[in-house]
């Protein structure tokens, strides 16, 4: 569970990146392998064992964030602030603007890239 300090740090990191324009990733929506319009999902971004390592769980759906280069599972397609804050231990809760890189299939993880993310507001 994220601590209030982790939430504050993530929020500051994402807000400062947004102020400089670094939060938007122009590579994502312009990718030649994009298969549809970008859309927002509320969920939890977390790192997992397996490929792709970075995933967003949003309700019953699971989105796999693939790398800028398919062979590179270490650098997933998301703004730098999100890549730095992603963890195996603590999910990043928020709203993410994702762009599909393949058509959705029932019961299967859909590959995406992340254009931006906004942290969830803390209940405290």
N, C-alpha and C positions, 0 to 999 in steps of 0.2 A: 504494500500500500504506500503511495507517495506521501512523504512527510510534507507539512506546510512549507518547510524550507525548500524542498525540491520543487514544489509547485510554484513558489515565488521565483526561484531561480529560472525555471523553465519559462514562466510568463515573461520575466524580464528579458531573457534571451530571445524569445520569439518577438516580443514587442520591439526590442532594439533592432532586430534584423528587419522587421517590417518597416521601421522608420527609414532604414537605409536602402530599402528595395531588395535586400538580399533574400527575403522570405519567398518571393515569387521566383520560380525556376522556369525561365523561358524555354529550356530544352524540353520540358515535359509536354506541353500542349503542341509543340512544333515537331515532335518526333514523327518520323515517317511511318512508324508501325502503330500509331494511334488508330483505334478502330471506331471511335465514337466520341460524342461530346463529353467534356469534363463535367463532373457533378460533385456535390458535397455529401459527405457521410459523417455522422457522429459515431465515434468509436474509440478504440484503444490501439495505439501503435506499439508493437513490442517486437523484440528480436526472439527468434526461435531456432532450435537445431533444425537443420534441413534446408532445402532450397525451395523457394526463396527464404532467406533468413528473416527479412523484415516483412511484417504482416500487419494489416489492420483488421481487427475483428469488429464488425458493426452488426449487432443483432445476430441473426443466423448466418450472415454472409462473412466470408473470409476473403480478403484481398491480399495477394502477394505482390510486394513491391520489388520489381526486378532491377538489376543494375543498369547503369548507363551503357555498359558493354555487357552483353549476355553472359560472357564467361566470367565476369567479375561479380561474385556474390557479396563482396565486402563493401562495395560502394553502391548503395541502392539509390534509385532515382527519387530524390526528395531534396528540399532545401537543406543547406548545410546545418542550420540550427536544429532541425529535426534529426538529421543523421547523428549529430554530436550528442543529442539528448536521449536517443534511443538506447534501450537497455534490455538485457535478458531478464532482469529482476523486477523492474518497475514499468508497468504500462504507462504510456503517455495518453491521457484522456483528452479528447478535443474534437473539433470539427476539421475534417481534412478535405481539401479539393483534390480529387483524384481524376485521372484520365485513363480510360480503359485501353489496354494494349492487346486485348483479345476479346472476342464476344463472350458474354456470360453463358455458362452452361449449368443446368440444375445440378446441385450437389458437388460442384467443383470449385476450387479456388480460382478466382479471376485475377490475371496479372494486370497491374496498373503502375503508373508513376504518380508521384505526389507533387502537385503544383504549389500548395501552401497548406499550413496548418495553424489553427487557432486553439490555444489551450482552453479546456473547460474551466468555467468559473468555480472556485472553491465554495463550498457551502458554509464556510466559516467567516 
